[in-house]
Amino acid sequence: MTKDEGEMDFLDIFGQLDDPRIERKKLHPMPEILLLTLCAVICGAESWDDMELFGKSL
């Protein structure tokens, strides 16, 4: 499936946010962290530890 002109997906939209982290400390792009967090919460994650386990299980 291709995107229609002007259509944006989750990573496009959240990729526009300013990332306040120190550049040299970034291990993962901010939009990917936000997407993983959203998916983890939808799947029942209730803590940061749950989100970490969810991310490591992928």
mmCIF file as Biopython writes it, N, C-alpha, C and O atoms, coordinates in Angstrom:
data_model
#
loop_
_atom_site.group_PDB
_atom_site.id
_atom_site.type_symbol
_atom_site.label_atom_id
_atom_site.label_alt_id
_atom_site.label_comp_id
_atom_site.label_asym_id
_atom_site.label_entity_id
_atom_site.label_seq_id
_atom_site.pdbx_PDB_ins_code
_atom_site.Cartn_x
_atom_site.Cartn_y
_atom_site.Cartn_z
_atom_site.occupancy
_atom_site.B_iso_or_equiv
_atom_site.auth_seq_id
_atom_site.auth_asym_id
_atom_site.pdbx_PDB_model_num
ATOM 1   N N  . MET A ? 1  ? 0.837  -1.172 0.000  1.0 0.0 1  A 1 
ATOM 2   C CA . MET A ? 1  ? 0.000  0.000  0.000  1.0 0.0 1  A 1 
ATOM 3   C C  . MET A ? 1  ? 0.887  1.241  0.000  1.0 0.0 1  A 1 
ATOM 4   O O  . MET A ? 1  ? 1.856  1.312  0.756  1.0 0.0 1  A 1 
ATOM 5   N N  . THR A ? 2  ? 0.566  2.203  -0.829 1.0 0.0 2  A 1 
ATOM 6   C CA . THR A ? 2  ? 1.341  3.439  -0.887 1.0 0.0 2  A 1 
ATOM 7   C C  . THR A ? 2  ? 0.565  4.571  -0.245 1.0 0.0 2  A 1 
ATOM 8   O O  . THR A ? 2  ? -0.664 4.540  -0.173 1.0 0.0 2  A 1 
ATOM 9   N N  . LYS A ? 3  ? 1.299  5.575  0.223  1.0 0.0 3  A 1 
ATOM 10  C CA . LYS A ? 3  ? 0.657  6.735  0.827  1.0 0.0 3  A 1 
ATOM 11  C C  . LYS A ? 3  ? 0.205  7.700  -0.261 1.0 0.0 3  A 1 
ATOM 12  O O  . LYS A ? 3  ? 0.920  7.932  -1.236 1.0 0.0 3  A 1 
ATOM 13  N N  . ASP A ? 4  ? -0.996 8.261  -0.084 1.0 0.0 4  A 1 
ATOM 14  C CA . ASP A ? 4  ? -1.464 9.297  -0.987 1.0 0.0 4  A 1 
ATOM 15  C C  . ASP A ? 4  ? -0.665 10.567 -0.727 1.0 0.0 4  A 1 
ATOM 16  O O  . ASP A ? 4  ? -0.115 10.757 0.358  1.0 0.0 4  A 1 
ATOM 17  N N  . GLU A ? 5  ? -0.608 11.426 -1.725 1.0 0.0 5  A 1 
ATOM 18  C CA . GLU A ? 5  ? 0.120  12.690 -1.574 1.0 0.0 5  A 1 
ATOM 19  C C  . GLU A ? 5  ? -0.460 13.479 -0.408 1.0 0.0 5  A 1 
ATOM 20  O O  . GLU A ? 5  ? -1.675 13.652 -0.319 1.0 0.0 5  A 1 
ATOM 21  N N  . GLY A ? 6  ? 0.385  13.948 0.468  1.0 0.0 6  A 1 
ATOM 22  C CA . GLY A ? 6  ? -0.045 14.723 1.618  1.0 0.0 6  A 1 
ATOM 23  C C  . GLY A ? 6  ? -0.414 13.881 2.826  1.0 0.0 6  A 1 
ATOM 24  O O  . GLY A ? 6  ? -0.646 14.428 3.904  1.0 0.0 6  A 1 
ATOM 25  N N  . GLU A ? 7  ? -0.474 12.553 2.675  1.0 0.0 7  A 1 
ATOM 26  C CA . GLU A ? 7  ? -0.817 11.671 3.782  1.0 0.0 7  A 1 
ATOM 27  C C  . GLU A ? 7  ? 0.421  11.428 4.639  1.0 0.0 7  A 1 
ATOM 28  O O  . GLU A ? 7  ? 1.516  11.217 4.117  1.0 0.0 7  A 1 
ATOM 29  N N  . MET A ? 8  ? 0.237  11.458 5.967  1.0 0.0 8  A 1 
ATOM 30  C CA . MET A ? 8  ? 1.358  11.247 6.878  1.0 0.0 8  A 1 
ATOM 31  C C  . MET A ? 8  ? 1.033  10.082 7.799  1.0 0.0 8  A 1 
ATOM 32  O O  . MET A ? 8  ? -0.127 9.869  8.150  1.0 0.0 8  A 1 
ATOM 33  N N  . ASP A ? 9  ? 2.054  9.329  8.190  1.0 0.0 9  A 1 
ATOM 34  C CA . ASP A ? 9  ? 1.849  8.260  9.144  1.0 0.0 9  A 1 
ATOM 35  C C  . ASP A ? 9  ? 2.398  8.674  10.513 1.0 0.0 9  A 1 
ATOM 36  O O  . ASP A ? 9  ? 2.917  9.777  10.682 1.0 0.0 9  A 1 
ATOM 37  N N  . PHE A ? 10 ? 2.275  7.779  11.470 1.0 0.0 10 A 1 
ATOM 38  C CA . PHE A ? 10 ? 2.694  8.057  12.843 1.0 0.0 10 A 1 
ATOM 39  C C  . PHE A ? 10 ? 4.133  8.563  12.912 1.0 0.0 10 A 1 
ATOM 40  O O  . PHE A ? 10 ? 4.404  9.581  13.548 1.0 0.0 10 A 1 
ATOM 41  N N  . LEU A ? 11 ? 5.049  7.859  12.262 1.0 0.0 11 A 1 
ATOM 42  C CA . LEU A ? 11 ? 6.461  8.237  12.346 1.0 0.0 11 A 1 
ATOM 43  C C  . LEU A ? 11 ? 6.728  9.586  11.681 1.0 0.0 11 A 1 
ATOM 44  O O  . LEU A ? 11 ? 7.596  10.333 12.133 1.0 0.0 11 A 1 
ATOM 45  N N  . ASP A ? 12 ? 5.992  9.907  10.610 1.0 0.0 12 A 1 
ATOM 46  C CA . ASP A ? 12 ? 6.142  11.220 9.969  1.0 0.0 12 A 1 
ATOM 47  C C  . ASP A ? 12 ? 5.703  12.335 10.919 1.0 0.0 12 A 1 
ATOM 48  O O  . ASP A ? 12 ? 6.394  13.342 11.074 1.0 0.0 12 A 1 
ATOM 49  N N  . ILE A ? 13 ? 4.557  12.143 11.545 1.0 0.0 13 A 1 
ATOM 50  C CA . ILE A ? 13 ? 3.995  13.172 12.423 1.0 0.0 13 A 1 
ATOM 51  C C  . ILE A ? 13 ? 4.887  13.392 13.640 1.0 0.0 13 A 1 
ATOM 52  O O  . ILE A ? 13 ? 5.241  14.528 13.955 1.0 0.0 13 A 1 
ATOM 53  N N  . PHE A ? 14 ? 5.251  12.310 14.324 1.0 0.0 14 A 1 
ATOM 54  C CA . PHE A ? 14 ? 6.056  12.455 15.527 1.0 0.0 14 A 1 
ATOM 55  C C  . PHE A ? 14 ? 7.526  12.727 15.212 1.0 0.0 14 A 1 
ATOM 56  O O  . PHE A ? 14 ? 8.282  13.112 16.104 1.0 0.0 14 A 1 
ATOM 57  N N  . GLY A ? 15 ? 7.932  12.537 13.988 1.0 0.0 15 A 1 
ATOM 58  C CA . GLY A ? 15 ? 9.285  12.894 13.578 1.0 0.0 15 A 1 
ATOM 59  C C  . GLY A ? 15 ? 9.498  14.398 13.526 1.0 0.0 15 A 1 
ATOM 60  O O  . GLY A ? 15 ? 10.633 14.871 13.476 1.0 0.0 15 A 1 
ATOM 61  N N  . GLN A ? 16 ? 8.404  15.144 13.539 1.0 0.0 16 A 1 
ATOM 62  C CA . GLN A ? 16 ? 8.480  16.609 13.502 1.0 0.0 16 A 1 
ATOM 63  C C  . GLN A ? 16 ? 8.691  17.224 14.884 1.0 0.0 16 A 1 
ATOM 64  O O  . GLN A ? 16 ? 8.975  18.418 14.987 1.0 0.0 16 A 1 
ATOM 65  N N  . LEU A ? 17 ? 8.558  16.438 15.935 1.0 0.0 17 A 1 
ATOM 66  C CA . LEU A ? 17 ? 8.739  16.950 17.293 1.0 0.0 17 A 1 
ATOM 67  C C  . LEU A ? 17 ? 10.205 17.240 17.568 1.0 0.0 17 A 1 
ATOM 68  O O  . LEU A ? 17 ? 11.093 16.569 17.043 1.0 0.0 17 A 1 
ATOM 69  N N  . ASP A ? 18 ? 10.446 18.246 18.394 1.0 0.0 18 A 1 
ATOM 70  C CA . ASP A ? 18 ? 11.809 18.527 18.836 1.0 0.0 18 A 1 
ATOM 71  C C  . ASP A ? 18 ? 12.234 17.443 19.816 1.0 0.0 18 A 1 
ATOM 72  O O  . ASP A ? 18 ? 11.463 17.054 20.693 1.0 0.0 18 A 1 
ATOM 73  N N  . ASP A ? 19 ? 13.442 16.964 19.668 1.0 0.0 19 A 1 
ATOM 74  C CA . ASP A ? 19 ? 13.983 15.939 20.547 1.0 0.0 19 A 1 
ATOM 75  C C  . ASP A ? 19 ? 14.941 16.620 21.520 1.0 0.0 19 A 1 
ATOM 76  O O  . ASP A ? 19 ? 16.014 17.058 21.106 1.0 0.0 19 A 1 
ATOM 77  N N  . PRO A ? 20 ? 14.581 16.723 22.810 1.0 0.0 20 A 1 
ATOM 78  C CA . PRO A ? 20 ? 15.401 17.470 23.766 1.0 0.0 20 A 1 
ATOM 79  C C  . PRO A ? 20 ? 16.636 16.716 24.271 1.0 0.0 20 A 1 
ATOM 80  O O  . PRO A ? 20 ? 17.416 17.262 25.052 1.0 0.0 20 A 1 
ATOM 81  N N  . ARG A ? 21 ? 16.815 15.478 23.835 1.0 0.0 21 A 1 
ATOM 82  C CA . ARG A ? 21 ? 17.932 14.681 24.336 1.0 0.0 21 A 1 
ATOM 83  C C  . ARG A ? 21 ? 19.271 15.161 23.770 1.0 0.0 21 A 1 
ATOM 84  O O  . ARG A ? 21 ? 19.327 15.772 22.703 1.0 0.0 21 A 1 
ATOM 85  N N  . ILE A ? 22 ? 20.333 14.875 24.498 1.0 0.0 22 A 1 
ATOM 86  C CA . ILE A ? 22 ? 21.690 15.186 24.054 1.0 0.0 22 A 1 
ATOM 87  C C  . ILE A ? 22 ? 22.012 14.284 22.862 1.0 0.0 22 A 1 
ATOM 88  O O  . ILE A ? 22 ? 21.808 13.072 22.928 1.0 0.0 22 A 1 
ATOM 89  N N  . GLU A ? 23 ? 22.505 14.861 21.792 1.0 0.0 23 A 1 
ATOM 90  C CA . GLU A ? 23 ? 22.716 14.138 20.532 1.0 0.0 23 A 1 
ATOM 91  C C  . GLU A ? 23 ? 23.549 12.859 20.707 1.0 0.0 23 A 1 
ATOM 92  O O  . GLU A ? 23 ? 23.193 11.813 20.163 1.0 0.0 23 A 1 
ATOM 93  N N  . ARG A ? 24 ? 24.628 12.935 21.442 1.0 0.0 24 A 1 
ATOM 94  C CA . ARG A ? 24 ? 25.516 11.773 21.556 1.0 0.0 24 A 1 
ATOM 95  C C  . ARG A ? 24 ? 24.932 10.653 22.421 1.0 0.0 24 A 1 
ATOM 96  O O  . ARG A ? 24 ? 25.460 9.540  22.431 1.0 0.0 24 A 1 
ATOM 97  N N  . LYS A ? 25 ? 23.844 10.941 23.148 1.0 0.0 25 A 1 
ATOM 98  C CA . LYS A ? 25 ? 23.239 9.930  24.022 1.0 0.0 25 A 1 
ATOM 99  C C  . LYS A ? 25 ? 22.048 9.226  23.368 1.0 0.0 25 A 1 
ATOM 100 O O  . LYS A ? 25 ? 21.441 8.347  23.981 1.0 0.0 25 A 1 
ATOM 101 N N  . LYS A ? 26 ? 21.714 9.592  22.156 1.0 0.0 26 A 1 
ATOM 102 C CA . LYS A ? 26 ? 20.552 9.019  21.484 1.0 0.0 26 A 1 
ATOM 103 C C  . LYS A ? 26 ? 20.891 7.635  20.931 1.0 0.0 26 A 1 
ATOM 104 O O  . LYS A ? 26 ? 21.758 7.496  20.069 1.0 0.0 26 A 1 
ATOM 105 N N  . LEU A ? 27 ? 20.198 6.618  21.437 1.0 0.0 27 A 1 
ATOM 106 C CA . LEU A ? 27 ? 20.393 5.266  20.928 1.0 0.0 27 A 1 
ATOM 107 C C  . LEU A ? 27 ? 19.316 4.896  19.907 1.0 0.0 27 A 1 
ATOM 108 O O  . LEU A ? 27 ? 19.544 4.078  19.017 1.0 0.0 27 A 1 
ATOM 109 N N  . HIS A ? 28 ? 18.135 5.514  20.051 1.0 0.0 28 A 1 
ATOM 110 C CA . HIS A ? 28 ? 17.005 5.215  19.172 1.0 0.0 28 A 1 
ATOM 111 C C  . HIS A ? 28 ? 16.298 6.518  18.805 1.0 0.0 28 A 1 
ATOM 112 O O  . HIS A ? 28 ? 16.249 7.442  19.616 1.0 0.0 28 A 1 
ATOM 113 N N  . PRO A ? 29 ? 15.750 6.601  17.595 1.0 0.0 29 A 1 
ATOM 114 C CA . PRO A ? 29 ? 15.027 7.809  17.194 1.0 0.0 29 A 1 
ATOM 115 C C  . PRO A ? 29 ? 13.764 8.013  18.049 1.0 0.0 29 A 1 
ATOM 116 O O  . PRO A ? 29 ? 13.082 7.050  18.398 1.0 0.0 29 A 1 
ATOM 117 N N  . MET A ? 30 ? 13.466 9.260  18.377 1.0 0.0 30 A 1 
ATOM 118 C CA . MET A ? 30 ? 12.326 9.598  19.223 1.0 0.0 30 A 1 
ATOM 119 C C  . MET A ? 30 ? 11.001 9.043  18.680 1.0 0.0 30 A 1 
ATOM 120 O O  . MET A ? 30 ? 10.229 8.485  19.460 1.0 0.0 30 A 1 
ATOM 121 N N  . PRO A ? 31 ? 10.702 9.171  17.375 1.0 0.0 31 A 1 
ATOM 122 C CA . PRO A ? 31 ? 9.421  8.638  16.888 1.0 0.0 31 A 1 
ATOM 123 C C  . PRO A ? 31 ? 9.280  7.131  17.108 1.0 0.0 31 A 1 
ATOM 124 O O  . PRO A ? 31 ? 8.178  6.647  17.364 1.0 0.0 31 A 1 
ATOM 125 N N  . GLU A ? 32 ? 10.374 6.390  17.013 1.0 0.0 32 A 1 
ATOM 126 C CA . GLU A ? 32 ? 10.313 4.947  17.242 1.0 0.0 32 A 1 
ATOM 127 C C  . GLU A ? 32 ? 10.069 4.637  18.712 1.0 0.0 32 A 1 
ATOM 128 O O  . GLU A ? 32 ? 9.365  3.678  19.028 1.0 0.0 32 A 1 
ATOM 129 N N  . ILE A ? 33 ? 10.634 5.430  19.614 1.0 0.0 33 A 1 
ATOM 130 C CA . ILE A ? 33 ? 10.386 5.248  21.045 1.0 0.0 33 A 1 
ATOM 131 C C  . ILE A ? 33 ? 8.918  5.508  21.349 1.0 0.0 33 A 1 
ATOM 132 O O  . ILE A ? 33 ? 8.296  4.758  22.101 1.0 0.0 33 A 1 
ATOM 133 N N  . LEU A ? 34 ? 8.359  6.570  20.765 1.0 0.0 34 A 1 
ATOM 134 C CA . LEU A ? 34 ? 6.954  6.903  20.996 1.0 0.0 34 A 1 
ATOM 135 C C  . LEU A ? 34 ? 6.028  5.827  20.434 1.0 0.0 34 A 1 
ATOM 136 O O  . LEU A ? 34 ? 5.025  5.484  21.061 1.0 0.0 34 A 1 
ATOM 137 N N  . LEU A ? 35 ? 6.354  5.295  19.265 1.0 0.0 35 A 1 
ATOM 138 C CA . LEU A ? 35 ? 5.537  4.237  18.671 1.0 0.0 35 A 1 
ATOM 139 C C  . LEU A ? 35 ? 5.592  2.978  19.533 1.0 0.0 35 A 1 
ATOM 140 O O  . LEU A ? 35 ? 4.560  2.355  19.781 1.0 0.0 35 A 1 
ATOM 141 N N  . LEU A ? 36 ? 6.762  2.607  19.984 1.0 0.0 36 A 1 
ATOM 142 C CA . LEU A ? 36 ? 6.898  1.437  20.849 1.0 0.0 36 A 1 
ATOM 143 C C  . LEU A ? 36 ? 6.106  1.640  22.137 1.0 0.0 36 A 1 
ATOM 144 O O  . LEU A ? 36 ? 5.440  0.714  22.601 1.0 0.0 36 A 1 
ATOM 145 N N  . THR A ? 37 ? 6.167  2.834  22.721 1.0 0.0 37 A 1 
ATOM 146 C CA . THR A ? 37 ? 5.436  3.135  23.948 1.0 0.0 37 A 1 
ATOM 147 C C  . THR A ? 37 ? 3.935  3.016  23.731 1.0 0.0 37 A 1 
ATOM 148 O O  . THR A ? 37 ? 3.232  2.420  24.548 1.0 0.0 37 A 1 
ATOM 149 N N  . LEU A ? 38 ? 3.444  3.578  22.637 1.0 0.0 38 A 1 
ATOM 150 C CA . LEU A ? 38 ? 2.018  3.506  22.323 1.0 0.0 38 A 1 
ATOM 151 C C  . LEU A ? 38 ? 1.578  2.048  22.166 1.0 0.0 38 A 1 
ATOM 152 O O  . LEU A ? 38 ? 0.563  1.644  22.732 1.0 0.0 38 A 1 
ATOM 153 N N  . CYS A ? 39 ? 2.324  1.269  21.413 1.0 0.0 39 A 1 
ATOM 154 C CA . CYS A ? 39 ? 1.981  -0.139 21.194 1.0 0.0 39 A 1 
ATOM 155 C C  . CYS A ? 39 ? 2.018  -0.921 22.504 1.0 0.0 39 A 1 
ATOM 156 O O  . CYS A ? 39 ? 1.155  -1.766 22.743 1.0 0.0 39 A 1 
ATOM 157 N N  . ALA A ? 40 ? 3.001  -0.653 23.349 1.0 0.0 40 A 1 
ATOM 158 C CA . ALA A ? 40 ? 3.105  -1.345 24.627 1.0 0.0 40 A 1 
ATOM 159 C C  . ALA A ? 40 ? 1.898  -1.046 25.507 1.0 0.0 40 A 1 
ATOM 160 O O  . ALA A ? 40 ? 1.353  -1.952 26.137 1.0 0.0 40 A 1 
ATOM 161 N N  . VAL A ? 41 ? 1.476  0.209  25.557 1.0 0.0 41 A 1 
ATOM 162 C CA . VAL A ? 41 ? 0.320  0.583  26.372 1.0 0.0 41 A 1 
ATOM 163 C C  . VAL A ? 41 ? -0.953 -0.063 25.825 1.0 0.0 41 A 1 
ATOM 164 O O  . VAL A ? 41 ? -1.782 -0.547 26.596 1.0 0.0 41 A 1 
ATOM 165 N N  . ILE A ? 42 ? -1.112 -0.073 24.519 1.0 0.0 42 A 1 
ATOM 166 C CA . ILE A ? 42 ? -2.274 -0.724 23.917 1.0 0.0 42 A 1 
ATOM 167 C C  . ILE A ? 42 ? -2.304 -2.208 24.283 1.0 0.0 42 A 1 
ATOM 168 O O  . ILE A ? 42 ? -3.375 -2.790 24.455 1.0 0.0 42 A 1 
ATOM 169 N N  . CYS A ? 43 ? -1.127 -2.813 24.398 1.0 0.0 43 A 1 
ATOM 170 C CA . CYS A ? 43 ? -1.026 -4.245 24.723 1.0 0.0 43 A 1 
ATOM 171 C C  . CYS A ? 43 ? -1.057 -4.512 26.227 1.0 0.0 43 A 1 
ATOM 172 O O  . CYS A ? 43 ? -0.905 -5.657 26.653 1.0 0.0 43 A 1 
ATOM 173 N N  . GLY A ? 44 ? -1.251 -3.478 27.028 1.0 0.0 44 A 1 
ATOM 174 C CA . GLY A ? 44 ? -1.438 -3.687 28.465 1.0 0.0 44 A 1 
ATOM 175 C C  . GLY A ? 44 ? -0.290 -3.286 29.359 1.0 0.0 44 A 1 
ATOM 176 O O  . GLY A ? 44 ? -0.355 -3.523 30.565 1.0 0.0 44 A 1 
ATOM 177 N N  . ALA A ? 45 ? 0.755  -2.692 28.826 1.0 0.0 45 A 1 
ATOM 178 C CA . ALA A ? 45 ? 1.877  -2.256 29.669 1.0 0.0 45 A 1 
ATOM 179 C C  . ALA A ? 45 ? 1.395  -1.190 30.645 1.0 0.0 45 A 1 
ATOM 180 O O  . ALA A ? 45 ? 0.685  -0.257 30.269 1.0 0.0 45 A 1 
ATOM 181 N N  . GLU A ? 46 ? 1.793  -1.346 31.905 1.0 0.0 46 A 1 
ATOM 182 C CA . GLU A ? 46 ? 1.368  -0.401 32.941 1.0 0.0 46 A 1 
ATOM 183 C C  . GLU A ? 46 ? 2.537  0.283  33.638 1.0 0.0 46 A 1 
ATOM 184 O O  . GLU A ? 46 ? 2.327  1.122  34.514 1.0 0.0 46 A 1 
ATOM 185 N N  . SER A ? 47 ? 3.762  -0.063 33.262 1.0 0.0 47 A 1 
ATOM 186 C CA . SER A ? 47 ? 4.932  0.551  33.892 1.0 0.0 47 A 1 
ATOM 187 C C  . SER A ? 47 ? 6.055  0.644  32.863 1.0 0.0 47 A 1 
ATOM 188 O O  . SER A ? 47 ? 5.972  0.082  31.771 1.0 0.0 47 A 1 
ATOM 189 N N  . TRP A ? 48 ? 7.109  1.369  33.241 1.0 0.0 48 A 1 
ATOM 190 C CA . TRP A ? 48 ? 8.267  1.465  32.356 1.0 0.0 48 A 1 
ATOM 191 C C  . TRP A ? 48 ? 8.914  0.099  32.167 1.0 0.0 48 A 1 
ATOM 192 O O  . TRP A ? 48 ? 9.421  -0.217 31.091 1.0 0.0 48 A 1 
ATOM 193 N N  . ASP A ? 49 ? 8.891  -0.712 33.231 1.0 0.0 49 A 1 
ATOM 194 C CA . ASP A ? 49 ? 9.453  -2.062 33.113 1.0 0.0 49 A 1 
ATOM 195 C C  . ASP A ? 49 ? 8.667  -2.898 32.110 1.0 0.0 49 A 1 
ATOM 196 O O  . ASP A ? 49 ? 9.250  -3.650 31.330 1.0 0.0 49 A 1 
ATOM 197 N N  . ASP A ? 50 ? 7.323  -2.764 32.134 1.0 0.0 50 A 1 
ATOM 198 C CA . ASP A ? 50 ? 6.489  -3.473 31.153 1.0 0.0 50 A 1 
ATOM 199 C C  . ASP A ? 50 ? 6.831  -3.035 29.727 1.0 0.0 50 A 1 
ATOM 200 O O  . ASP A ? 50 ? 6.906  -3.857 28.814 1.0 0.0 50 A 1 
ATOM 201 N N  . MET A ? 51 ? 7.036  -1.726 29.551 1.0 0.0 51 A 1 
ATOM 202 C CA . MET A ? 51 ? 7.360  -1.215 28.216 1.0 0.0 51 A 1 
ATOM 203 C C  . MET A ? 51 ? 8.722  -1.716 27.752 1.0 0.0 51 A 1 
ATOM 204 O O  . MET A ? 51 ? 8.908  -2.021 26.574 1.0 0.0 51 A 1 
ATOM 205 N N  . GLU A ? 52 ? 9.671  -1.800 28.678 1.0 0.0 52 A 1 
ATOM 206 C CA . GLU A ? 52 ? 10.989 -2.325 28.337 1.0 0.0 52 A 1 
ATOM 207 C C  . GLU A ? 52 ? 10.886 -3.790 27.904 1.0 0.0 52 A 1 
ATOM 208 O O  . GLU A ? 52 ? 11.477 -4.183 26.899 1.0 0.0 52 A 1 
ATOM 209 N N  . LEU A ? 53 ? 10.144 -4.589 28.655 1.0 0.0 53 A 1 
ATOM 210 C CA . LEU A ? 53 ? 9.956  -5.994 28.288 1.0 0.0 53 A 1 
ATOM 211 C C  . LEU A ? 53 ? 9.270  -6.127 26.935 1.0 0.0 53 A 1 
ATOM 212 O O  . LEU A ? 53 ? 9.637  -6.985 26.132 1.0 0.0 53 A 1 
ATOM 213 N N  . PHE A ? 54 ? 8.277  -5.284 26.683 1.0 0.0 54 A 1 
ATOM 214 C CA . PHE A ? 54 ? 7.581  -5.302 25.404 1.0 0.0 54 A 1 
ATOM 215 C C  . PHE A ? 54 ? 8.577  -5.005 24.273 1.0 0.0 54 A 1 
ATOM 216 O O  . PHE A ? 54 ? 8.612  -5.718 23.269 1.0 0.0 54 A 1 
ATOM 217 N N  . GLY A ? 55 ? 9.373  -3.962 24.439 1.0 0.0 55 A 1 
ATOM 218 C CA . GLY A ? 55 ? 10.346 -3.595 23.412 1.0 0.0 55 A 1 
ATOM 219 C C  . GLY A ? 55 ? 11.379 -4.668 23.163 1.0 0.0 55 A 1 
ATOM 220 O O  . GLY A ? 55 ? 11.772 -4.897 22.019 1.0 0.0 55 A 1 
ATOM 221 N N  . LYS A ? 56 ? 11.822 -5.323 24.204 1.0 0.0 56 A 1 
ATOM 222 C CA . LYS A ? 56 ? 12.834 -6.379 24.058 1.0 0.0 56 A 1 
ATOM 223 C C  . LYS A ? 56 ? 12.253 -7.641 23.441 1.0 0.0 56 A 1 
ATOM 224 O O  . LYS A ? 56 ? 12.986 -8.464 22.893 1.0 0.0 56 A 1 
ATOM 225 N N  . SER A ? 57 ? 10.923 -7.796 23.532 1.0 0.0 57 A 1 
ATOM 226 C CA . SER A ? 57 ? 10.295 -9.008 22.993 1.0 0.0 57 A 1 
ATOM 227 C C  . SER A ? 57 ? 10.098 -8.935 21.480 1.0 0.0 57 A 1 
ATOM 228 O O  . SER A ? 57 ? 9.769  -9.939 20.849 1.0 0.0 57 A 1 
ATOM 229 N N  . LEU A ? 58 ? 10.298 -7.759 20.900 1.0 0.0 58 A 1 
ATOM 230 C CA . LEU A ? 58 ? 10.078 -7.592 19.457 1.0 0.0 58 A 1 
ATOM 231 C C  . LEU A ? 58 ? 11.223 -8.109 18.647 1.0 0.0 58 A 1 
ATOM 232 O O  . LEU A ? 58 ? 11.190 -8.042 17.418 1.0 0.0 58 A 1 
#
